[in-house]
Amino acid sequence: MFRATVFVFLLCLLGCSDASSSADQEVGPNGEPPKALQLIYQKQFVAEEKNYVLAFGFIHAFLVERQFSVKYSRCFDDVLDVRKRGKGFTCLALQAEQGPPTKTYVRVKVEEVLFNQLDGNNRLSFSVEIYVLDGYVKNGKGALLVDGFTTDVETELVSLYKGR
């Protein structure tokens, strides 16, 4: 009986050995990354207006393939609605997470929308951020995710703006 009690106690201890609580792994109400996760990738991209949806399509396909739960906010539609965009238009367009509790979190922020430009250089800039648990940094899962994103998506995103 004593051995069984000790065994159950050790199992509970091992199961609860994660350094962060599940509350620290929840995404904030405004898309803030979970406190227990750390930023391992951040890059800004520019896409021509005609490639806006295509850019998000590349990101979406990558995330779905890796079994992320993907959510789009109203921001995604607001980018196309000139009445909703003012100066300094910035918003969170896409959020994706693996969990619960969240172990990996990806978000895409629209930084600037420059459509209807007189010179025809219609574009938007957006950033991609990837956050993972510390354990995923240590065991290499975070690096594998970033390598996959760099290989499969980043090269496609870079090609969506030719510049003028």
VMD Tcl script that builds the backbone (N, CA, C; Angstrom):
set m [mol new atoms 492]
animate dup $m
set s [atomselect $m all]
$s set {name element resname resid chain x y z} {
  {N N MET 1 A 0.822 -1.194 0.000}
  {CA C MET 1 A 0.000 0.000 0.000}
  {C C MET 1 A 0.867 1.261 0.000}
  {N N PHE 2 A 1.929 1.238 0.830}
  {CA C PHE 2 A 2.814 2.387 0.915}
  {C C PHE 2 A 3.487 2.650 -0.435}
  {N N ARG 3 A 3.907 1.563 -1.123}
  {CA C ARG 3 A 4.554 1.711 -2.426}
  {C C ARG 3 A 3.601 2.341 -3.441}
  {N N ALA 4 A 2.365 1.931 -3.412}
  {CA C ALA 4 A 1.378 2.471 -4.354}
  {C C ALA 4 A 1.154 3.959 -4.107}
  {N N THR 5 A 1.098 4.353 -2.848}
  {CA C THR 5 A 0.909 5.760 -2.513}
  {C C THR 5 A 2.104 6.585 -2.983}
  {N N VAL 6 A 3.305 6.078 -2.743}
  {CA C VAL 6 A 4.518 6.783 -3.173}
  {C C VAL 6 A 4.550 6.860 -4.702}
  {N N PHE 7 A 4.180 5.780 -5.369}
  {CA C PHE 7 A 4.173 5.752 -6.821}
  {C C PHE 7 A 3.197 6.786 -7.385}
  {N N VAL 8 A 2.001 6.860 -6.846}
  {CA C VAL 8 A 1.011 7.843 -7.295}
  {C C VAL 8 A 1.515 9.260 -7.019}
  {N N PHE 9 A 2.113 9.477 -5.874}
  {CA C PHE 9 A 2.654 10.796 -5.550}
  {C C PHE 9 A 3.745 11.193 -6.541}
  {N N LEU 10 A 4.641 10.271 -6.884}
  {CA C LEU 10 A 5.706 10.566 -7.847}
  {C C LEU 10 A 5.139 10.862 -9.236}
  {N N LEU 11 A 4.111 10.119 -9.617}
  {CA C LEU 11 A 3.478 10.383 -10.917}
  {C C LEU 11 A 2.869 11.784 -10.954}
  {N N CYS 12 A 2.195 12.163 -9.874}
  {CA C CYS 12 A 1.622 13.512 -9.803}
  {C C CYS 12 A 2.713 14.569 -9.837}
  {N N LEU 13 A 3.792 14.315 -9.143}
  {CA C LEU 13 A 4.902 15.257 -9.107}
  {C C LEU 13 A 5.526 15.413 -10.488}
  {N N LEU 14 A 5.714 14.315 -11.184}
  {CA C LEU 14 A 6.271 14.383 -12.537}
  {C C LEU 14 A 5.306 15.070 -13.494}
  {N N GLY 15 A 4.030 14.796 -13.351}
  {CA C GLY 15 A 3.028 15.414 -14.222}
  {C C GLY 15 A 2.914 16.911 -14.004}
  {N N CYS 16 A 3.245 17.363 -12.830}
  {CA C CYS 16 A 3.145 18.789 -12.498}
  {C C CYS 16 A 4.500 19.469 -12.513}
  {N N SER 17 A 5.483 18.844 -13.143}
  {CA C SER 17 A 6.839 19.388 -13.075}
  {C C SER 17 A 7.093 20.526 -14.049}
  {N N ASP 18 A 6.150 20.855 -14.904}
  {CA C ASP 18 A 6.337 21.966 -15.833}
  {C C ASP 18 A 6.514 23.249 -15.023}
  {N N ALA 19 A 7.502 24.037 -15.407}
  {CA C ALA 19 A 7.853 25.240 -14.647}
  {C C ALA 19 A 6.769 26.306 -14.700}
  {N N SER 20 A 5.900 26.232 -15.684}
  {CA C SER 20 A 4.877 27.272 -15.822}
  {C C SER 20 A 3.491 26.698 -15.570}
  {N N SER 21 A 2.640 27.496 -14.974}
  {CA C SER 21 A 1.274 27.055 -14.736}
  {C C SER 21 A 0.471 27.215 -16.015}
  {N N SER 22 A -0.655 26.513 -16.103}
  {CA C SER 22 A -1.467 26.602 -17.316}
  {C C SER 22 A -2.060 28.006 -17.481}
  {N N ALA 23 A -2.232 28.734 -16.390}
  {CA C ALA 23 A -2.735 30.111 -16.497}
  {C C ALA 23 A -1.725 30.995 -17.230}
  {N N ASP 24 A -0.440 30.709 -17.040}
  {CA C ASP 24 A 0.598 31.467 -17.738}
  {C C ASP 24 A 0.717 31.072 -19.206}
  {N N GLN 25 A -0.004 30.040 -19.613}
  {CA C GLN 25 A 0.043 29.584 -20.992}
  {C C GLN 25 A -1.198 30.012 -21.780}
  {N N GLU 26 A -1.990 30.912 -21.224}
  {CA C GLU 26 A -3.183 31.387 -21.921}
  {C C GLU 26 A -2.888 32.664 -22.689}
  {N N VAL 27 A -3.450 32.743 -23.888}
  {CA C VAL 27 A -3.303 33.941 -24.714}
  {C C VAL 27 A -4.117 35.057 -24.067}
  {N N GLY 28 A -3.556 36.264 -24.054}
  {CA C GLY 28 A -4.231 37.408 -23.456}
  {C C GLY 28 A -5.459 37.829 -24.245}
  {N N PRO 29 A -6.330 38.622 -23.644}
  {CA C PRO 29 A -7.590 39.014 -24.285}
  {C C PRO 29 A -7.404 39.837 -25.567}
  {N N ASN 30 A -6.280 40.504 -25.702}
  {CA C ASN 30 A -6.014 41.288 -26.911}
  {C C ASN 30 A -4.940 40.644 -27.780}
  {N N GLY 31 A -4.772 39.332 -27.626}
  {CA C GLY 31 A -3.801 38.606 -28.431}
  {C C GLY 31 A -2.387 38.638 -27.891}
  {N N GLU 32 A -2.221 39.075 -26.640}
  {CA C GLU 32 A -0.888 39.078 -26.044}
  {C C GLU 32 A -0.403 37.632 -25.929}
  {N N PRO 33 A 0.878 37.423 -26.183}
  {CA C PRO 33 A 1.396 36.055 -26.070}
  {C C PRO 33 A 1.366 35.582 -24.622}
  {N N PRO 34 A 1.190 34.303 -24.400}
  {CA C PRO 34 A 1.201 33.766 -23.040}
  {C C PRO 34 A 2.522 34.081 -22.337}
  {N N LYS 35 A 2.434 34.351 -21.047}
  {CA C LYS 35 A 3.609 34.727 -20.262}
  {C C LYS 35 A 4.661 33.625 -20.224}
  {N N ALA 36 A 4.237 32.375 -20.274}
  {CA C ALA 36 A 5.166 31.254 -20.159}
  {C C ALA 36 A 5.907 30.960 -21.460}
  {N N LEU 37 A 5.526 31.596 -22.541}
  {CA C LEU 37 A 6.153 31.347 -23.829}
  {C C LEU 37 A 7.178 32.426 -24.139}
  {N N GLN 38 A 8.166 32.062 -24.922}
  {CA C GLN 38 A 9.185 33.042 -25.296}
  {C C GLN 38 A 9.232 33.206 -26.812}
  {N N LEU 39 A 9.538 34.415 -27.216}
  {CA C LEU 39 A 9.627 34.763 -28.631}
  {C C LEU 39 A 10.872 34.123 -29.228}
  {N N ILE 40 A 10.678 33.335 -30.306}
  {CA C ILE 40 A 11.833 32.718 -30.959}
  {C C ILE 40 A 11.966 33.149 -32.421}
  {N N TYR 41 A 10.941 33.835 -32.931}
  {CA C TYR 41 A 10.999 34.295 -34.322}
  {C C TYR 41 A 10.160 35.546 -34.464}
  {N N GLN 42 A 10.700 36.536 -35.138}
  {CA C GLN 42 A 9.946 37.754 -35.429}
  {C C GLN 42 A 10.546 38.357 -36.689}
  {N N LYS 43 A 9.698 38.578 -37.676}
  {CA C LYS 43 A 10.176 39.168 -38.918}
  {C C LYS 43 A 9.056 39.959 -39.560}
  {N N GLN 44 A 9.435 41.068 -40.170}
  {CA C GLN 44 A 8.460 41.916 -40.857}
  {C C GLN 44 A 8.555 41.655 -42.359}
  {N N PHE 45 A 7.388 41.660 -43.007}
  {CA C PHE 45 A 7.302 41.421 -44.442}
  {C C PHE 45 A 6.482 42.525 -45.089}
  {N N VAL 46 A 6.634 42.667 -46.386}
  {CA C VAL 46 A 5.837 43.597 -47.175}
  {C C VAL 46 A 5.246 42.809 -48.325}
  {N N ALA 47 A 3.967 43.046 -48.597}
  {CA C ALA 47 A 3.299 42.399 -49.727}
  {C C ALA 47 A 2.545 43.447 -50.526}
  {N N GLU 48 A 2.531 43.259 -51.832}
  {CA C GLU 48 A 1.723 44.133 -52.676}
  {C C GLU 48 A 0.258 43.903 -52.342}
  {N N GLU 49 A -0.570 44.920 -52.579}
  {CA C GLU 49 A -1.995 44.821 -52.259}
  {C C GLU 49 A -2.619 43.580 -52.878}
  {N N LYS 50 A -2.287 43.297 -54.119}
  {CA C LYS 50 A -2.889 42.151 -54.807}
  {C C LYS 50 A -2.483 40.818 -54.179}
  {N N ASN 51 A -1.440 40.805 -53.362}
  {CA C ASN 51 A -0.955 39.576 -52.731}
  {C C ASN 51 A -1.311 39.455 -51.255}
  {N N TYR 52 A -2.155 40.351 -50.763}
  {CA C TYR 52 A -2.515 40.356 -49.340}
  {C C TYR 52 A -3.083 39.007 -48.894}
  {N N VAL 53 A -4.107 38.552 -49.565}
  {CA C VAL 53 A -4.762 37.302 -49.167}
  {C C VAL 53 A -3.829 36.120 -49.422}
  {N N LEU 54 A -3.057 36.175 -50.482}
  {CA C LEU 54 A -2.099 35.114 -50.785}
  {C C LEU 54 A -1.079 34.965 -49.664}
  {N N ALA 55 A -0.580 36.079 -49.141}
  {CA C ALA 55 A 0.389 36.041 -48.037}
  {C C ALA 55 A -0.193 35.309 -46.831}
  {N N PHE 56 A -1.410 35.658 -46.480}
  {CA C PHE 56 A -2.046 34.996 -45.335}
  {C C PHE 56 A -2.369 33.541 -45.657}
  {N N GLY 57 A -2.604 33.243 -46.916}
  {CA C GLY 57 A -2.845 31.857 -47.331}
  {C C GLY 57 A -1.627 30.977 -47.110}
  {N N PHE 58 A -0.452 31.486 -47.429}
  {CA C PHE 58 A 0.782 30.725 -47.188}
  {C C PHE 58 A 0.961 30.445 -45.697}
  {N N ILE 59 A 0.729 31.457 -44.887}
  {CA C ILE 59 A 0.877 31.301 -43.428}
  {C C ILE 59 A -0.178 30.326 -42.903}
  {N N HIS 60 A -1.414 30.501 -43.346}
  {CA C HIS 60 A -2.519 29.637 -42.909}
  {C C HIS 60 A -2.229 28.168 -43.240}
  {N N ALA 61 A -1.809 27.896 -44.455}
  {CA C ALA 61 A -1.527 26.516 -44.869}
  {C C ALA 61 A -0.438 25.890 -44.000}
  {N N PHE 62 A 0.610 26.649 -43.720}
  {CA C PHE 62 A 1.693 26.168 -42.867}
  {C C PHE 62 A 1.172 25.800 -41.483}
  {N N LEU 63 A 0.345 26.664 -40.916}
  {CA C LEU 63 A -0.164 26.441 -39.559}
  {C C LEU 63 A -1.131 25.267 -39.498}
  {N N VAL 64 A -2.025 25.167 -40.453}
  {CA C VAL 64 A -2.996 24.067 -40.471}
  {C C VAL 64 A -2.277 22.727 -40.656}
  {N N GLU 65 A -1.269 22.717 -41.498}
  {CA C GLU 65 A -0.489 21.502 -41.730}
  {C C GLU 65 A 0.163 21.009 -40.444}
  {N N ARG 66 A 0.466 21.927 -39.547}
  {CA C ARG 66 A 1.104 21.581 -38.273}
  {C C ARG 66 A 0.112 21.544 -37.111}
  {N N GLN 67 A -1.149 21.457 -37.450}
  {CA C GLN 67 A -2.251 21.265 -36.497}
  {C C GLN 67 A -2.394 22.399 -35.489}
  {N N PHE 68 A -2.235 23.625 -35.956}
  {CA C PHE 68 A -2.530 24.794 -35.135}
  {C C PHE 68 A -4.015 25.095 -35.247}
  {N N SER 69 A -4.567 25.658 -34.199}
  {CA C SER 69 A -5.919 26.197 -34.226}
  {C C SER 69 A -5.787 27.653 -34.669}
  {N N VAL 70 A -6.329 27.988 -35.834}
  {CA C VAL 70 A -6.130 29.307 -36.442}
  {C C VAL 70 A -7.398 30.142 -36.308}
  {N N LYS 71 A -7.218 31.408 -35.894}
  {CA C LYS 71 A -8.349 32.341 -35.781}
  {C C LYS 71 A -7.987 33.651 -36.466}
  {N N TYR 72 A -8.935 34.183 -37.206}
  {CA C TYR 72 A -8.773 35.498 -37.824}
  {C C TYR 72 A -9.642 36.497 -37.072}
  {N N SER 73 A -9.152 37.707 -36.923}
  {CA C SER 73 A -9.937 38.750 -36.272}
  {C C SER 73 A -10.593 39.620 -37.337}
  {N N ARG 74 A -11.393 40.590 -36.889}
  {CA C ARG 74 A -12.005 41.545 -37.822}
  {C C ARG 74 A -10.955 42.331 -38.588}
  {N N CYS 75 A -9.794 42.434 -38.028}
  {CA C CYS 75 A -8.693 43.160 -38.668}
  {C C CYS 75 A -8.445 42.655 -40.078}
  {N N PHE 76 A -8.560 41.347 -40.276}
  {CA C PHE 76 A -8.303 40.761 -41.591}
  {C C PHE 76 A -9.189 41.413 -42.650}
  {N N ASP 77 A -10.477 41.612 -42.337}
  {CA C ASP 77 A -11.405 42.269 -43.264}
  {C C ASP 77 A -11.200 43.781 -43.284}
  {N N ASP 78 A -10.904 44.344 -42.129}
  {CA C ASP 78 A -10.749 45.803 -42.025}
  {C C ASP 78 A -9.616 46.334 -42.900}
  {N N VAL 79 A -8.625 45.516 -43.146}
  {CA C VAL 79 A -7.518 45.936 -44.000}
  {C C VAL 79 A -8.036 46.330 -45.380}
  {N N LEU 80 A -9.048 45.639 -45.842}
  {CA C LEU 80 A -9.592 45.903 -47.180}
  {C C LEU 80 A -10.633 47.011 -47.199}
  {N N ASP 81 A -11.070 47.458 -46.044}
  {CA C ASP 81 A -12.101 48.493 -45.954}
  {C C ASP 81 A -11.447 49.836 -45.660}
  {N N VAL 82 A -11.365 50.675 -46.670}
  {CA C VAL 82 A -10.667 51.950 -46.549}
  {C C VAL 82 A -11.288 52.842 -45.476}
  {N N ARG 83 A -12.575 52.677 -45.192}
  {CA C ARG 83 A -13.244 53.494 -44.172}
  {C C ARG 83 A -12.775 53.160 -42.761}
  {N N LYS 84 A -12.258 51.966 -42.562}
  {CA C LYS 84 A -11.844 51.542 -41.216}
  {C C LYS 84 A -10.376 51.811 -40.946}
  {N N ARG 85 A -9.637 52.153 -41.977}
  {CA C ARG 85 A -8.203 52.370 -41.802}
  {C C ARG 85 A -7.915 53.849 -41.649}
  {N N GLY 86 A -7.309 54.198 -40.554}
  {CA C GLY 86 A -6.870 55.570 -40.353}
  {C C GLY 86 A -5.358 55.610 -40.399}
  {N N LYS 87 A -4.806 56.733 -40.060}
  {CA C LYS 87 A -3.347 56.831 -39.999}
  {C C LYS 87 A -2.834 55.938 -38.881}
  {N N GLY 88 A -1.744 55.281 -39.150}
  {CA C GLY 88 A -1.154 54.414 -38.139}
  {C C GLY 88 A -1.958 53.159 -37.891}
  {N N PHE 89 A -2.689 52.711 -38.895}
  {CA C PHE 89 A -3.514 51.501 -38.770}
  {C C PHE 89 A -2.636 50.298 -38.436}
  {N N THR 90 A -2.839 49.726 -37.265}
  {CA C THR 90 A -2.133 48.524 -36.833}
  {C C THR 90 A -3.141 47.620 -36.141}
  {N N CYS 91 A -3.082 46.335 -36.455}
  {CA C CYS 91 A -4.009 45.411 -35.787}
  {C C CYS 91 A -3.487 43.988 -35.865}
  {N N LEU 92 A -4.066 43.132 -35.046}
  {CA C LEU 92 A -3.727 41.717 -35.005}
  {C C LEU 92 A -4.707 40.973 -35.904}
  {N N ALA 93 A -4.220 40.424 -36.992}
  {CA C ALA 93 A -5.096 39.814 -37.987}
  {C C ALA 93 A -5.274 38.314 -37.798}
  {N N LEU 94 A -4.240 37.623 -37.329}
  {CA C LEU 94 A -4.284 36.173 -37.234}
  {C C LEU 94 A -3.616 35.730 -35.944}
  {N N GLN 95 A -4.235 34.741 -35.307}
  {CA C GLN 95 A -3.668 34.110 -34.119}
  {C C GLN 95 A -3.787 32.605 -34.306}
  {N N ALA 96 A -2.759 31.881 -33.889}
  {CA C ALA 96 A -2.801 30.423 -33.986}
  {C C ALA 96 A -2.082 29.842 -32.780}
  {N N GLU 97 A -2.640 28.765 -32.267}
  {CA C GLU 97 A -2.009 28.150 -31.102}
  {C C GLU 97 A -2.124 26.645 -31.150}
  {N N GLN 98 A -1.171 25.999 -30.482}
  {CA C GLN 98 A -1.216 24.567 -30.253}
  {C C GLN 98 A -1.401 24.387 -28.754}
  {N N GLY 99 A -2.346 23.594 -28.409}
  {CA C GLY 99 A -2.665 23.387 -27.007}
  {C C GLY 99 A -4.086 22.878 -26.916}
  {N N PRO 100 A -4.781 22.998 -25.856}
  {CA C PRO 100 A -4.494 23.687 -24.612}
  {C C PRO 100 A -3.721 22.797 -23.645}
  {N N PRO 101 A -3.058 23.349 -22.688}
  {CA C PRO 101 A -2.703 24.763 -22.629}
  {C C PRO 101 A -1.755 25.102 -23.771}
  {N N THR 102 A -1.661 26.360 -24.095}
  {CA C THR 102 A -0.890 26.799 -25.244}
  {C C THR 102 A 0.589 26.473 -25.073}
  {N N LYS 103 A 1.102 25.733 -26.055}
  {CA C LYS 103 A 2.521 25.377 -26.059}
  {C C LYS 103 A 3.274 26.158 -27.124}
  {N N THR 104 A 2.566 26.494 -28.186}
  {CA C THR 104 A 3.141 27.263 -29.288}
  {C C THR 104 A 2.097 28.267 -29.728}
  {N N TYR 105 A 2.527 29.489 -29.990}
  {CA C TYR 105 A 1.611 30.571 -30.360}
  {C C TYR 105 A 2.229 31.362 -31.499}
  {N N VAL 106 A 1.438 31.606 -32.528}
  {CA C VAL 106 A 1.871 32.395 -33.679}
  {C C VAL 106 A 0.862 33.511 -33.864}
  {N N ARG 107 A 1.365 34.712 -34.123}
  {CA C ARG 107 A 0.458 35.808 -34.426}
  {C C ARG 107 A 1.013 36.621 -35.585}
  {N N VAL 108 A 0.083 37.182 -36.343}
  {CA C VAL 108 A 0.442 38.030 -37.480}
  {C C VAL 108 A -0.206 39.381 -37.252}
  {N N LYS 109 A 0.627 40.407 -37.197}
  {CA C LYS 109 A 0.143 41.768 -36.987}
  {C C LYS 109 A 0.306 42.558 -38.278}
  {N N VAL 110 A -0.750 43.250 -38.656}
  {CA C VAL 110 A -0.669 44.176 -39.775}
  {C C VAL 110 A -0.098 45.467 -39.206}
  {N N GLU 111 A 1.030 45.891 -39.729}
  {CA C GLU 111 A 1.732 47.053 -39.206}
  {C C GLU 111 A 1.334 48.344 -39.921}
  {N N GLU 112 A 1.155 48.247 -41.240}
  {CA C GLU 112 A 0.851 49.446 -42.013}
  {C C GLU 112 A 0.163 49.041 -43.306}
  {N N VAL 113 A -0.856 49.798 -43.685}
  {CA C VAL 113 A -1.583 49.551 -44.920}
  {C C VAL 113 A -1.442 50.791 -45.794}
  {N N LEU 114 A -0.848 50.598 -46.946}
  {CA C LEU 114 A -0.653 51.696 -47.886}
  {C C LEU 114 A -1.275 51.312 -49.227}
  {N N PHE 115 A -2.599 51.301 -49.260}
  {CA C PHE 115 A -3.336 51.034 -50.488}
  {C C PHE 115 A -3.782 52.384 -51.056}
  {N N ASN 116 A -4.188 52.414 -52.306}
  {CA C ASN 116 A -4.653 53.631 -52.983}
  {C C ASN 116 A -3.580 54.713 -53.022}
  {N N GLN 117 A -2.346 54.313 -53.241}
  {CA C GLN 117 A -1.238 55.261 -53.328}
  {C C GLN 117 A -1.211 55.914 -54.709}
  {N N LEU 118 A -0.898 57.178 -54.773}
  {CA C LEU 118 A -0.859 57.899 -56.040}
  {C C LEU 118 A 0.177 57.318 -56.999}
  {N N ASP 119 A 1.280 56.825 -56.449}
  {CA C ASP 119 A 2.315 56.262 -57.315}
  {C C ASP 119 A 2.046 54.807 -57.694}
  {N N GLY 120 A 0.935 54.245 -57.215}
  {CA C GLY 120 A 0.575 52.866 -57.535}
  {C C GLY 120 A 1.333 51.822 -56.727}
  {N N ASN 121 A 2.170 52.230 -55.804}
  {CA C ASN 121 A 2.939 51.307 -54.975}
  {C C ASN 121 A 2.086 50.881 -53.777}
  {N N ASN 122 A 1.035 50.138 -54.055}
  {CA C ASN 122 A 0.076 49.717 -53.037}
  {C C ASN 122 A 0.598 48.477 -52.318}
  {N N ARG 123 A 0.721 48.596 -50.994}
  {CA C ARG 123 A 1.344 47.528 -50.228}
  {C C ARG 123 A 0.886 47.567 -48.776}
  {N N LEU 124 A 1.210 46.510 -48.070}
  {CA C LEU 124 A 1.016 46.497 -46.631}
  {C C LEU 124 A 2.205 45.803 -46.007}
  {N N SER 125 A 2.514 46.202 -44.785}
  {CA C SER 125 A 3.576 45.520 -44.055}
  {C C SER 125 A 2.926 44.797 -42.878}
  {N N PHE 126 A 3.470 43.638 -42.596}
  {CA C PHE 126 A 2.956 42.811 -41.506}
  {C C PHE 126 A 4.115 42.051 -40.895}
  {N N SER 127 A 3.933 41.648 -39.647}
  {CA C SER 127 A 4.990 40.894 -38.971}
  {C C SER 127 A 4.439 39.556 -38.490}
  {N N VAL 128 A 5.321 38.586 -38.465}
  {CA C VAL 128 A 5.008 37.242 -37.989}
  {C C VAL 128 A 5.854 37.004 -36.748}
  {N N GLU 129 A 5.196 36.546 -35.694}
  {CA C GLU 129 A 5.882 36.244 -34.436}
  {C C GLU 129 A 5.552 34.817 -34.019}
  {N N ILE 130 A 6.564 34.096 -33.564}
  {CA C ILE 130 A 6.372 32.724 -33.089}
  {C C ILE 130 A 6.895 32.640 -31.653}
  {N N TYR 131 A 6.057 32.116 -30.769}
  {CA C TYR 131 A 6.384 31.953 -29.356}
  {C C TYR 131 A 6.255 30.470 -28.998}
  {N N VAL 132 A 7.160 29.972 -28.164}
  {CA C VAL 132 A 7.092 28.581 -27.715}
  {C C VAL 132 A 7.458 28.485 -26.236}
  {N N LEU 133 A 7.094 27.374 -25.637}
  {CA C LEU 133 A 7.504 27.082 -24.264}
  {C C LEU 133 A 9.019 26.916 -24.206}
  {N N ASP 134 A 9.594 27.194 -23.071}
  {CA C ASP 134 A 11.032 27.043 -22.879}
  {C C ASP 134 A 11.487 25.621 -23.210}
  {N N GLY 135 A 10.680 24.649 -22.846}
  {CA C GLY 135 A 11.020 23.248 -23.139}
  {C C GLY 135 A 11.151 22.979 -24.626}
  {N N TYR 136 A 10.373 23.684 -25.438}
  {CA C TYR 136 A 10.452 23.521 -26.891}
  {C C TYR 136 A 11.716 24.165 -27.452}
  {N N VAL 137 A 12.236 25.148 -26.753}
  {CA C VAL 137 A 13.519 25.738 -27.159}
  {C C VAL 137 A 14.622 24.735 -26.849}
  {N N LYS 138 A 14.564 24.146 -25.663}
  {CA C LYS 138 A 15.611 23.226 -25.218}
  {C C LYS 138 A 15.631 21.934 -26.013}
  {N N ASN 139 A 14.447 21.399 -26.352}
  {CA C ASN 139 A 14.435 20.112 -27.057}
  {C C ASN 139 A 14.489 20.252 -28.578}
  {N N GLY 140 A 14.537 21.479 -29.087}
  {CA C GLY 140 A 14.704 21.686 -30.517}
  {C C GLY 140 A 13.419 21.798 -31.324}
  {N N LYS 141 A 12.258 21.588 -30.694}
  {CA C LYS 141 A 10.989 21.689 -31.425}
  {C C LYS 141 A 10.760 23.104 -31.953}
  {N N GLY 142 A 11.153 24.095 -31.177}
  {CA C GLY 142 A 11.007 25.481 -31.621}
  {C C GLY 142 A 11.852 25.755 -32.847}
  {N N ALA 143 A 13.086 25.283 -32.833}
  {CA C ALA 143 A 13.984 25.477 -33.976}
  {C C ALA 143 A 13.444 24.772 -35.214}
  {N N LEU 144 A 12.866 23.595 -35.045}
  {CA C LEU 144 A 12.283 22.881 -36.189}
  {C C LEU 144 A 11.113 23.662 -36.786}
  {N N LEU 145 A 10.301 24.245 -35.918}
  {CA C LEU 145 A 9.167 25.036 -36.393}
  {C C LEU 145 A 9.656 26.257 -37.168}
  {N N VAL 146 A 10.637 26.958 -36.631}
  {CA C VAL 146 A 11.184 28.137 -37.312}
  {C C VAL 146 A 11.855 27.734 -38.623}
  {N N ASP 147 A 12.601 26.647 -38.620}
  {CA C ASP 147 A 13.241 26.186 -39.857}
  {C C ASP 147 A 12.199 25.871 -40.921}
  {N N GLY 148 A 11.120 25.212 -40.506}
  {CA C GLY 148 A 10.045 24.900 -41.448}
  {C C GLY 148 A 9.392 26.155 -41.990}
  {N N PHE 149 A 9.151 27.122 -41.110}
  {CA C PHE 149 A 8.537 28.377 -41.551}
  {C C PHE 149 A 9.468 29.120 -42.512}
  {N N THR 150 A 10.741 29.165 -42.174}
  {CA C THR 150 A 11.719 29.856 -43.020}
  {C C THR 150 A 11.794 29.205 -44.398}
  {N N THR 151 A 11.813 27.895 -44.430}
  {CA C THR 151 A 11.929 27.167 -45.694}
  {C C THR 151 A 10.636 27.215 -46.501}
  {N N ASP 152 A 9.510 26.944 -45.853}
  {CA C ASP 152 A 8.240 26.780 -46.568}
  {C C ASP 152 A 7.486 28.078 -46.815}
  {N N VAL 153 A 7.610 29.048 -45.921}
  {CA C VAL 153 A 6.747 30.232 -46.000}
  {C C VAL 153 A 7.538 31.523 -46.240}
  {N N GLU 154 A 8.601 31.715 -45.495}
  {CA C GLU 154 A 9.314 32.988 -45.578}
  {C C GLU 154 A 9.756 33.303 -47.010}
  {N N THR 155 A 10.268 32.324 -47.705}
  {CA C THR 155 A 10.710 32.572 -49.080}
  {C C THR 155 A 9.548 32.989 -49.975}
  {N N GLU 156 A 8.376 32.424 -49.743}
  {CA C GLU 156 A 7.186 32.807 -50.510}
  {C C GLU 156 A 6.754 34.231 -50.168}
  {N N LEU 157 A 6.784 34.571 -48.874}
  {CA C LEU 157 A 6.367 35.908 -48.446}
  {C C LEU 157 A 7.284 36.988 -49.001}
  {N N VAL 158 A 8.569 36.721 -49.022}
  {CA C VAL 158 A 9.528 37.697 -49.532}
  {C C VAL 158 A 9.256 37.990 -51.007}
  {N N SER 159 A 8.791 37.003 -51.742}
  {CA C SER 159 A 8.554 37.177 -53.182}
  {C C SER 159 A 7.281 37.969 -53.511}
  {N N LEU 160 A 6.480 38.311 -52.493}
  {CA C LEU 160 A 5.188 38.965 -52.742}
  {C C LEU 160 A 5.289 40.486 -52.861}
  {N N TYR 161 A 6.485 41.011 -52.776}
  {CA C TYR 161 A 6.664 42.450 -52.964}
  {C C TYR 161 A 7.888 42.684 -53.829}
  {N N LYS 162 A 7.646 43.322 -54.939}
  {CA C LYS 162 A 8.743 43.604 -55.873}
  {C C LYS 162 A 9.376 44.958 -55.624}
  {N N GLY 163 A 8.657 45.837 -54.910}
  {CA C GLY 163 A 9.168 47.182 -54.650}
  {C C GLY 163 A 9.123 48.038 -55.894}
  {N N ARG 164 A 9.263 49.325 -55.685}
  {CA C ARG 164 A 9.241 50.240 -56.841}
  {C C ARG 164 A 10.331 51.235 -56.707}
}
mol reanalyze $m
mol bondsrecalc $m
mol representation Tube
mol addrep $m
